[in-house]
Amino acid sequence: MRAILQRVTQAQVTVNGELVSSIGRGLCILVGISRDDTDKDIEYMVNKILKLRIWDKEGKRWQTNVVDNEFEILCVSQFTLYNILKGNSPDFHQAMTASLSKDFFDKFMGKLRNSYKPELIKEGKFGHYMEVDLKNDGPVTIQLESPK
């Protein structure tokens, strides 16, 4: 699995001009799933996402995480994180197929909700063309990848 975590002051997802999800302070996460990912990858990513210290405390940098601050999380599925350039065109054969990745993404979201406060976890609309609008805080952007 791959994820791009962005520390935000706010973020939202719209589909066809309709608001699907929105959050205040927290993390906006783009989530990519590879064809080789397993439950072990979900465990690793959820653990890292919830424990990653990217907020300051009492003037000290990188001291607290999303859980410490009771901030929100917005996850957006993003198969394009698993691309290989073939010439000038992207190839996505490393991404999990849409038919399998929907259930895998749902399992990831379930684990995230069960490991934190479910009311603070939001998501985009899987498989749809989405517009993601955010205000990056810092900016702070972290790339995570589960070990293979």
Secondary structure, 3 states (H helix, E strand, C coil): CEEEEEEEEEEEEEECCEEEEEECCEEEEEEECECCCCHHHHHHHHHHHHHCCCEEECCEEEEECHHHHCCEEEEEECHHHCCEEECCEEECCCECCHHHHHHHHHHHHHHHHHHCCHHHEEECCCCCCCEEEEEEEEEEEEEEECCC
